[in-house]
């Protein structure tokens, strides 16, 4: 391992050294070439200045040849202006006579241009008269050197680009050569990694490989194929067992979460995903302690720590149990250790059980017992007090007082009887083998009778009834006693929750579905919110808040539901808005299916 690391390090050093040397050589060649080119450009530019000066000297002689002496200044000035204005390379032009006296110079007129002069060139002004050459003065031209600078800059950039491209190509060639050299070893290393991850049977392509490496790759392929053959002999059995395990796990109604020894979730069934409201990607291979409940609390973290701090033999005999809450559902979690066939600890299993219904029923039962105890205590206390008073002091009261006492006793006894009857009816109607006898009955007289029986109770709160009945309602098969009890519950509830001087509307009519007769009771009470309407007919359920303060057992509406839906194949309903009153009612089928079946049996 150390030798391999050393050889790779040496190879990298050689590659880097080659790149550094090649870079130095290319940079040196680039500097040398750019310097020479700039020197040549300067020489050419200087030659250009000399030619320009000589040309200007000849032109100046020609334009001043036939000009008077006093006009030479203006002529040369105009000629100079035209040249300077048309060429930015010329910084100044100066004319001198044969005695070196300045005839004209542009330095005074173009002082800024004159300061930019980098190169100066002079030429004699010569006049040829019949073959005799006479020097009449000289011309001096100053050049800015701007063209030289631009050409040098462009040349330098071009050369830099050329040498940079050359360096990149050279570097690319070295890298390609390095990649080609190391590709075979990398390919073999990749194959070994595949084998270590369990991908037996993976083979390498031995094309374009050298002789020794090719033999090594062939040996690797042979080994991989042998491992694959050995794996296939056992994989079918292992796969079958795993599939059985997963099929059983996924079909379990309760949720199951399997965690390894490092708290990573390795398996989770559909029931658990539904309870925890997660997908595979959100929980698999994550720490179970990181899962948060509805309140954002790490609901498993503390219990997992408690589980790990407890000896395994204790946890094995008595698994750790606790409850968590997810989206208004109460879930019971049971943590048990998990062992291999060699009794080695490999992780733990968390079983999740939805106990929302049980918890809700327990809560409602507790409320029911509390309410019933309170409701029974009140009439019993009143009865005992009044009876004891009459028993001990009846001689001291007049007839009117005794009558009032007996009236209170009678009222409380009736109230006590109703509660006991509700409990007995609940027990009887909830049993599955109860059947009630039914006969064709006109429901309107039953409604009128119940309204009449409730008049006394209504008058105490100055409540009035109004009955709206559709004419010619058909007779329907019902059990009169059961329907009377249902009506009694609806009417008594309407009276309880109606305000003083209120009005209760009772309707009997054909429902929207003409197969049913609908009876409804509408009050002017405080109303019921939508969240409570969904549960109002459940057993033991009561709406307890600042508005609903009337006590009761919580069985009345549930008994109505059982009577109508279970024993008469009808349906109950409620319509209500907080602050706008409530309408409770039920629909009874005119020709229920069970009546047809009974008729066929009798025939």
Secondary structure, DSSP 4 states (H G I P E B T S, - for coil): -HHHHHHHHHHHHHHHHHHHHHHHHHHHHHHHHHHHHHHHHHHHHHHHHHHHHHHHHHHHHHHHTTS-GGGHHHHHHHHHHHHHHH-TTEEEEEEEETTS-EEEETTTT-HHHHHT--EEEEEEEEEEETTEEEEEEEEEEEE--HHHHHHHHHHHHHHHHHHHHHHHHHHHHHHHHHHHHHHHHHHHHHHHHHHHTT-TT-----TT--HHHHHHHHHHHHHHHHHHHHHHHHHHHHHHHHHHHHHHHHH-SSEEEEEETTSBEEEE-HHHHHHHT--HHHHTTSBGGG-B-TTS-BTTHHHHHHHHHS-HHHHHHS-EEEEEEETTEEEEEEEEEEE-TT--EEEEEEEEEE-HHHHHHHHHHHHHHHHHHHHHHHHHHHHHHHHHHHHHHGGGS-HHHHHHHHHHHHHHHHHHHHHHHHHHHHHHHHSTT-----EEE-HHHHHHHHHHHTHHHHHTTT-EEEEEE-TTPPPEEE-HHHHHHHHHHHHHHHHHHSPTT-EEEEEEEE-SSTTEEEEEEE--S----HHHHTTTTSTT----SSS------S-HHHHHHIIIIIHHS-EEEEEE-TTS-EEEEEEEESS-HHHHHHHHHH-
